[in-house]
Amino acid sequence: MAMTAVARETVFALRRQIAKIEGTLPERLAAPAAATFDADVNTDLTIVRRGIAAALPDAFLPIGVERLDAALSGGLPKAALSEIHGLETRDAGAVAGFALSLTSLILKQAPGLPVLWIGTSEIFREAGFPYARGLHASFGIEPEQLLFSEAPRLVDALWVAEEAARMTALAAVILEIRGNPQRLDLTATRRLHARAQAAGRPVFLLRQAAEPEPTAAPVRLIVTSAPAVPRNTIAGSLAGSIGRPAFALTIGKSRTALPGQFTLEWNPDERAFDERTGGERDRAKNPVPVVSLSGGGKDPTPASGAVLAFPAVGSPISPAARDQPSRPQRTAHLGPRRAG
């Protein structure tokens, strides 16, 4: 009987460890007699009942948008791996800006601690580094607080991320990866998630030009840039101006929320998110195409105003030529584009 009891305890311990790696804990058959919420006592009060997780409010990082925080059951988990996806390479700036916005929210709760940003030489060469002077102006982050680790290979970047994820001296760890590399599999993300849980610190996995795939991250957000609206003044919207940076956010994966779409604006003065309302979304629409169709398609939208021809120097200008574009101008947009 003693061996049976030991085996049962071993099985329960393994199940609990697996549940921690996956971000949930098994449902308890009986609640503790005297549960305490004392901050000095390290008690795990996360309970899962029928797939719905309930945890202490301090376990989440609120985004600051009521509808989004409600969808995420309080916000992003602090001690966990969270994915932030950009579906295309051109979304790298939006993904980085959103990650820096989250970092700004974290540093409000952990001022003075540094943040480590890890990436390969390829990703930094493609997407670049954040501008040091803009960090403080837009996000309240001092340049010396944001540390960078440029690894020559992906395996080196993963090793640095795993070692950094266990460090409580860091406010957060950001790992930026391009595409869907084979080394970043379910096992690798489980290790990152487990170390983030042990340290009680968030690890943000930025994925550039990547397709969704199974990972241990409880939450996956898909981020792209959204059109900016004109600045608001006392007299109304300022025509021709550019307002605050905006992000189009989609909940791609969450254990407590259904998929949803949100348009968030980052307020660099308040260092907080605001959700764009319906009227602001309408103002952000631009019905005029900025790029013409490829060769063989329909003609591009004609520009407003008169089209004038400029003949060669010294050639006479006839009255009819004043009102008609020259032949090269008329057919330029229909010719083949230059390769490369």
ZABAMAR-672758 format. One record per residue: residue in one letter; x, y, z of N, C-alpha, C, O, CB in turn. Coordinates in steps of 0.1 Angstrom, whole numbers, plus 5000, padded with zeros to 4 digits. Atoms other than C-alpha are relative to their C-alpha. Glycine has a CB too. Example, Ala and Ser with C-alpha at 12.3 -4.5 7.8 and 13.67 -1.06 7.14 Angstrom:
A500949885000512349555078500950125000501950125007499050005012
S499149895000513749895071499250115008499750225009500450054986
end
This chain:
M500849885000500050005000500950135000500550234994499150005012
A499149895000502950235007500550044987500650154983501249985010
M499549975014504350194972498950064991499150144983500549874994
T501149955008500850254958499850155003499550234994498749935003
A500249864996500550584977501150094994500950204990500050015016
V498949935006504050694966499850024985500150134980501349935003
A500249995014503250614930498950104997499050174987499649864994
R501149915003499950804932500550145002500150234994498849975010
E499549874998501751104946500950054989500950164985500750015014
T499149975011504351084919499250044987499550134980500949884997
V500849975011501651074892499350145001499350214992498949894998
F500649874997499851374908501050114998500750224992499450015014
A499049905001503151564909500350034985500550144981501349975007
L499749995014503851494872498850074993499150164984500249864994
R501149945006500351594862499950155003499650234995498649945005
R500049854996500651924881501150074993500950194989500250015016
Q498949945007504051994865499650024985499950134980501249925001
I500449995014502551934830499050114999499050194989499449874995
A501049895001499652164838500650135002500150234996498949975011
K499349874999501952434849500750044987500650164983501150005011
I499449975012503852404817499050054989499350144982500849884994
E501049965010500652434797499250125004498450174997499049884999
G500649884996499552734818498749985008498150085011499750084988
T501250024992496752574838500349905011501449835011498849944991
L499950094989496352374870498849915000497749954997500250075014
P501250094999494152064875499050055010499450115020500549865003
E501149964991490852114891500249935014500449815014498649974994
R499850064987491052064929498749945004497649995001500450115010
L501250074995488551824945499550075012498250075014500349855003
A500549934988488352024977500950135001502150135000500149915012
A499349874998489252394983500749995013500249935022499050124999
P499450004987491652465011499150065011498350155008501350084999
A500949954989490052525045500150145002499250215005500349925012
A499849864996491652855051500950064989502150074991500650025014
A499149945010492853025019500350145004499550215009499250004986
T499549874996494853335024500550074988501050014978501249995010
F499649915011495553625001501250095004501450194998498950084995
D498949924996498553745020501150004990501549904984500649945014
A499049995011501153874996501349935004502149904996500350154997
D498850064995503953735018500049854999501149785000500350045014
V500150155001502653375014499949974985499050024978498849955008
N500050045015503453214980499049894998499449774997501449974996
T501150105002500153034975499550014986499450114980498950025010
D500550015014498952914941498549985000498149885004500749894992
L501550014999495252994939499449994987498250014985499650135007
T500650015013494752934902499249875000499849765003501150004989
I500950115001491852694897499449994987498950104982498950005012
V500750025013490452554865498849925001498949805007501049944990
R501350084999486852444863499450014986499050124982499150065011
R500650015013485552324830500750104990500050164981498550045000
G499349925010488252504811500150155002500750224994499549974987
I499949864997487852844827500950035011500849975022498550065003
A499049984990490852974846499650125008499150225003501450024993
A500249894990490453194877501350025007501849925013498849975009
A498749974994493553364891499950135007498950205006501249994990
L499949874993494553654913500150114989500750094979501250005009
P500049905010494053984895501450054997501750094986499250125005
D498649965002497754064900500849914990501949944986500850015013
A499450105009498553764877500050054986500649994977499449875001
F500249965014497653964846500550154998500550235008498550004996
L499649875003498954274829498950074992498650034980501350014991
P501149945007495954494820500550084988501450164990499250095010
I499749925012496054644785499550145002500150244997499449944988
G500649874998493954934797498850034992498250144993501050114998
V501249995008491154884772499049905006499249785006500349974985
E501050084992488054754790499549884992499549774997498850085004
R500650115008486654544762501149894997500749774997499450054986
L498950095002490054384754500449925012500649805012501250074993
D499750064988490854314790499049905004499349805010500350105011
A501150094997487454154795500149884991499949774996498750074998
A499950115009488053934765501249915004501149795002500250044985
L498850084995491453824779499949965014500949915020501350084997
S500250044986490053764814500950085009501450025019500149855002
G499249914991492054054829501250054993501850154999500449925011
G498849955007494854104804500949894996500549774996500750115008
L499050105004498053934793500649945013500850015023501150064992
P499450064988499453684818501450055002502250064993500049854999
K498649944997502553834836501049894999502149914993500050065013
A499050114999504353504843499749904989499249794992500049945014
A500350095011503953344809500750044987501250154986498549994998
L499549975013505053324773498850054992497749994991500649884993
S501149955008502853544750500650034986501750084984499550145006
E499649985014503053554712499450134994498250164996499649884991
I500549885008502753874691500549984986501749984983500650135006
H499750045014502553794654499850114991498950204992499049894996
G500149925012503153994623499949914988500949844985501150114999
L500250095010501753814593501050034988501349944980498650004995
E499149965011504054004568501250085006501250135017499350084990
T498849934996507554154570499750145003500350205012501149984990
R500349864999506154504566499350035013499250155017499250054989
D500649984987504354454599501050005012500650025023498949895003
A499050014990507654444618500050135009500150125021501449994994
G500149884992507354804629498850015009498950055021499950124991
A501150004992503854764642500149905012499749935023498749964992
V499850104990504754444661501050065011500850045023500649874994
A499049954990507854614677499450125008499650135020501250054992
G500749894993505754924685499049955011499050015022499350094991
F500950064991503154714702500749945012500349955024499049904994
A499250064989505754524722500650115009500750095021501149914994
L499549894992507354854733498950065009499250115020500750104991
S501149954992503954974744499749915012499549965023498750014991
L500250094988503454664766501250015009500950015022499949854995
T498949984991506954714779499950135009500250135020501350014992
S500249884993506055064789499049985012499150035023499450114991
L500950034989503054934809500749915011500449935022498849924994
I499350084990505254674826500950085009501050075021500849894993
L499149924992507854934836499350105010499950155019500950084991
K500749924990505155134853499949925014499949985024498650034995
Q500150084988504854844878501449955005501549925017499249874997
A498650044996508654754878501050114995501850084987500349864994
P499149895005510455094874501449975003501749915014499650135006
G498650014997514155084871500649874994501849864993500350015014
L499550135005514454724858500250004985499550074978499049885004
P499850005014515954664824499249894993498649804999501549974997
V500750105009514354474795501049954990501850034984498750074993
L499050065009516354234773499249974987498249894987500649885006
W500550035014515554224735501049914993502149954991499750134992
I499150105006516953914718499649984986498449974983500049875008
G500350035014517153854681501249954993502449964998499450124993
T498950045009519353714653500550114992499850224991499649884991
S499449905008521553914631499150034988498950144983501449974995
E500949995012519053844602498850095004498550184996499549874996
I501249924996516053994621500350145002499650234998499349945012
F499749864998517854304632500550074987500350194986501250015010
R499749955013519254354597498850034992498850134984501049914992
E501349985008515754324582499150115006498650204999499349874999
A501049914993513654514608500750125007500050225010499349925010
G499349894994516354734624499850005015499249915021499550134995
F500149984986516654854660499150115004499050214996501450025007
P500849884995514355084680500950125001502050115005499349975013
Y499349884999515355444679500250045014499150065021499350114991
A499849974986516955534712499350125005498750125016501550015003
R500649874995515755894714498549995000497850065008500550114991
G501450015000512255794706499449915011498249925013499549944987
L500550094989512055534734499450085011498350055016501149915005
H500549924989511655794761498850094996497850105004501150095006
A501149915004509456034741498749934998497649985002500450074987
S501250075003506955774730499649905010498449875012500249934987
F500350114991507155504757500550025014500249945023500549874994
G499449974986508955654787501049905004501349885016498949995010
I498950104997511755394784501350074998501650134987499849884990
E498649955002515255514790500849914991500749794992500750025014
P499250095010517755394763500849905008501049795002500850094992
E499250094993519855234790499249885006499849785010500850075010
Q500850114994516955024802499749894989499449784993498650065004
L500250105011516554844768501349944995502150014989499250064988
L498750075004519354594763499749914988498649854987500549915012
F500150095012519954404730501049895000502249915005500150094988
S499150125002521454064724499849954986498849904982499749895011
E500050045014522254004688500849864998502049865000500650114990
A499450135001522853634682500349964985499550004976499149895006
P499850035014524453494650499149894994498849894982501449954998
R500950115004522153184649498850005009498850055020500849875000
L501250024992518753094660500249925013499649955023498949944992
V499850094988519952824684500750095011500450065023500949884996
D499349914990522153094701498950095006498950125018501150084994
A501049914995519153334704499149925010498749985020499250054989
L500850084991517053054720500749975013500049975023499549874993
W499350024987519752974745500050125008499850115021501449954997
V500049884992520053334755498650035006498550075018500450124991
A501449974995516253364758499749915012499149955022499049984989
E500350094989516053054780500750045013500250035024500349864996
E499349954989518753184803499550135006499450145018501550014997
A500549874995517253534805498649985006498350065015500050104988
A501350024995513753404811499949965015498949995021499249904992
R500050044986514753274845500550115009500450095022500849875002
M499449894992516253604857498950095005498250154997501050074992
T500949914994514153804881500550145000499850245003499749965014
A499549875001516454104876499550074987499850194986501550005000
L500549945012514754174842498550025002497849935007500349914988
A501449975000511354334839499349914990498149874992499750144997
A500650085010510654134807501149964990502150024990498850084992
V499150065010512253934779499350004987498149964986500649865004
I500650005013511553994742500949924991502149954990499850154995
L499350085009512553734717499350024986498249994984500049855004
E500549985013512153824680500549904990501749884989500450154996
I499750115009512053544654499350034987498250094986499649875006
R500649985013511453554617499549874994500349774995501050064990
G500550125007509253294599499649895010499349925022501049954991
N500450124992508552944612501249905000501149804994498749934994
P498850105000511952784620499749885007498849875016501250075007
Q500350134994511952424629500549995014499849925022500749894992
R499550014986513952474661499050075010499050035021501350075001
L501049944991511152694675498849915000497749954995499750154996
D501150105000508952394681499250015014499550105022500549864998
L500850004988506452304709500949985012500650045023499049894999
T499250024989509252184731500850125004500950155016501049894997
A499349884997511252504729499150105006499550175016500650064987
T500949904993508252724737499549955013499350045022498850024991
R500350054987507352494766501150045010500850085022499849855000
R498949964991510852564781499950145003500150185015501349964994
L500149864998510452934776498850035010498950125019499850084987
H501249984991506952924792500249965014499850035023498849934994
A499750064987508052714821500950105008500750125020500549865000
R499149914993510952954829499450135003499750195013501350014992
A500749884997508753254826499149995012499050085021499250054988
Q500950024989506353104851500849995013500450055023499249874999
A499250024988509153014875500650145005500650165017501249914998
A499449874997510653374874498950105003499250205009500950054989
G501149904998507253544875500150124991499750234994499950045014
R499749895009508253754845499449974986499449854982501550044999
P500550035013506653794810501149984990502250044991499150114995
V499250025011508353664779499250024987498249954985500749865000
F500749975012507153814746500749944988501949974986499850154998
L499450065013507753614714499550074988498350064985499749845000
L500449935012507653844684500349914988501549874986500850144999
R499850095012507153644652499750094988498550134985499049885001
Q500149925013507753834619499749914989500449814987501250084998
A500350085012506153694587499949865003500549774997501150024989
A500250144995505053374605498649964999497750045000500549995015
E501350065000502153144602499749945014500649895020499949894989
P500350064987500353034634500249855000499949784991498550035004
E499750144998501452704647499949975015500050065023501449964995
P500250044986501052504680501250045008502450015005499849855002
T499049964990503052664709499449995014498249965015500650144997
A500450004986502952664747499450135005499050145016501149955009
A500549874995501953034748498550005002497849954993500450104989
P501549994998498453084763499350104991498150084988499750035014
V500649895008497853394742500850034988502050034989499850135009
R499349955013498653484706499250124995498050114992500049884990
L500649885006497953834693500650034987501850024985500250125010
I499649975014498153924656499950154999498850215000499249924989
V500049865000499154284652500550064986501450004980501050065011
T499649935012499354514621499750155003499050185012499349954988
S500249854998499354894617498650034995498149974986501150084992
A501349945004496155084614500150144996501050215001498949995012
P499949865004495555414597499950105011499050085020499050034989
A500149894990496155724618498850094997498650124985501350075002
V501149905002493255964623500650145002501750165008498849985009
P499449874998493856344621499950045015499149995023499150114992
R499949954987494756524653498850085004498250154996501350085003
N501149934995491956654674500450135007501450135015499149925010
T499749874994492057024684498750055006497649995005500650104990
I501249944994489657254702499050034989497750034991500350135008
A500949975011488257354668499649884992498849904982500750104991
G500450125008487856994656501349934995502449964999499150034989
S498950085006490056764635500850094992500350184984499449884992
L499049925008493156924620500349934987500949824987501350025008
A499850065013493056844583501449994996502250084998499250084989
G498750025005496156694568501049965011502249945008500550124994
S499150044989497656604602500049855002499149784997499650085013
I499950154997498756264615499849995015500650055023501349944995
G500350024986497356154649500949905006502049875001498649965002
R499250104992498555894674500149874992499349844984499349985013
P499850135006499955564663498949905004498449905015501449945003
A501150094997497355294660500449864995501249844986498750044992
F499750145003497354914659498749934998497749955005500849935012
A501250095002494854664645500449875006501349805001499749994984
L499750124992494854374669498949904999497749935000500250045015
T500950115001493254034665500549895011501749865011500049944986
I499750114990493053764693500049874991499049824988499049995011
G499950125008494353464674499949875008499549775003501350004992
K500150114992494553234703499950045015500750135019501349914998
S500149974986493453244739499249895007498249845001499350145003
R500750114994492352984764498750045007497949965012500949935010
T501149944993489753214780499150094991498150144996500450075012
A500849905009488553434750499849944987500549854982500850135000
L500350035014486953394716500850104992501250204996498550014998
P499349915009488653544686499350144999498150144998500249944986
G500649865001488053924684501050094993502250074993499650055013
Q499249905006489354234666499850135007498750175011499650014985
F500049884993490254564681501050104993501950064987500449995015
T499149905005491754894669500450095012499650165018499350094989
L499449934988494055044696500850124996501650114986500749915009
E499249895002495655384697500950025013500550005024499250134998
W499049984989498855444718500150155003500550234994501349944997
N499849864995498855774738501450025006501649985017498950045010
P498649994994502555864742500150105012501050095019500950054989
D500049914988501656144767499649935012500249945023499150124997
E500450084989499655924790500649875001500649805012498449994999
R499450135000501555614780498949895003499149825013501249995009
A501250094998498255424777499349974987499550054978499050055011
F500850035012496055254751498650055001498050075012500049844999
D501449965002492755384739499449924989500149904979499850154998
E500650075011490255194718499350104991498750194995499049905005
R500549915010489255364686498549974999498149864997500749994986
T501550025001485455424684499650004985500450014976499350125007
G500550015013483255384654500250124991500650114980498649975000
G499849885008483455744643501450034996501750084985499550125008
E498549985003487255754645500449904990501349934982500849985013
R499750105010487355434625499650054986500350034976499449865003
D500549955013485355604597500950114996501250124984498650055002
R499149905004487655904598501449954995502050024987500350105011
A498750065004490655674593500049944986501149914981500549905010
K500150065014489355534560500650094990500350214990498649964997
N499549925011491155654529499549934987500149834983501650005001
P500550075012489155574497500850024988500649954978498650054997
V499249985012491855694473501149905000501949905010500550155000
P498950095001494255424462501350084999501450184992499949914988
V498749945000497955514468500949934990502049994987500650005014
V499150075009499455254444499149954989498049904991500749885007
S500750045011498255184409500049854998500949795004500450074987
L500050155002497354834397501249974991501850054984498749964993
S498950055008499954624379499650014985498550034982500349865004
G500349995015500354624341499049904996499049785000501349984993
G501050095005497454474323498750025008497649975003500449865001
G501249984992494954584350499350134995499650184984500350015015
K500749885003492654884350500950125002501950115009498750015008
D499249884998493955234347499950055014498950035021499550114990
P500149944986494855404380499050115000498650174990501450045004
T500949894998492555654395500650134995501750174999499650015014
P499449885005493055984376500250105011499450125020499150064989
A499749894990494656264396499150124998498650144987501550044999
S500849885001492656574404500750114993501950124994499550045014
G499449895007493256884383500349974986500149864981501250045008
A499750025014494456934348501449944998502249965006500050144993
V498750065003497256734332500650074989500050094978499749854996
L499349915009499756944314501249934994501849845000500550135007
A498950065007502356844288501150105000500950224998499649964986
F498949915000505856984289500949964988501649864989500849995013
P499250045012507456974254501450035002501850105011499450074987
A498549985000511156974247500350154998499550224992500749924990
V499649865001512957304249500250044986500949974978501350035009
G499849955014512757504217498949964990498950014979501349964995
S501050045009509857324202498850085001498450135012499649855003
P501249924999506657514193498949935007498849815006499650044986
I501150054992503657474214498750034993498450154992500050055015
S501249985007500357434195498950015011499049955021499749894990
P501149994990497057524212499449865004499049845015498850084994
A500650144997495857154209500949935009500549855018499849924987
A499150074991499057034226499950055014500349985023501450014995
R500149954987498357254255499149925009499249915021499650155000
D501050064993495357054265500149855001499449785008498750034995
Q499950155001496556694257501449965005502450035002499849954986
P498750054996499356494274500749944988500149904978499849905011
S499250065010502156384252499949854999499449795009501550045001
R500150155001502356024239500849935010500249835016500449964986
P499350074989505055914263499350005013499349915020501550055001
Q500749994988503156044292498749925001498449865011499750155003
R501250075000499955884281500149855002499349785007499250034987
T499950154999501355534279501049965010501449845011500549954986
A499050044990503955544307499549905010500249805013500650125007
H500550094989501755374333499649864994499349775002498850075007
L500450135006500855094308501249924996501049804993499150024988
G498950075004504354994300500549905011500049925023501150094997
P499550094989506254714319500850075010501650165007500849894993
R499349944989507754794352501549955000501849844995499449975014
R498650044999511554784358500249895010499749905021500950125003
A499850114991512554454373501150045010502150105006500449874993
G499049974990514454484406500050155004500850195013501449974995
end
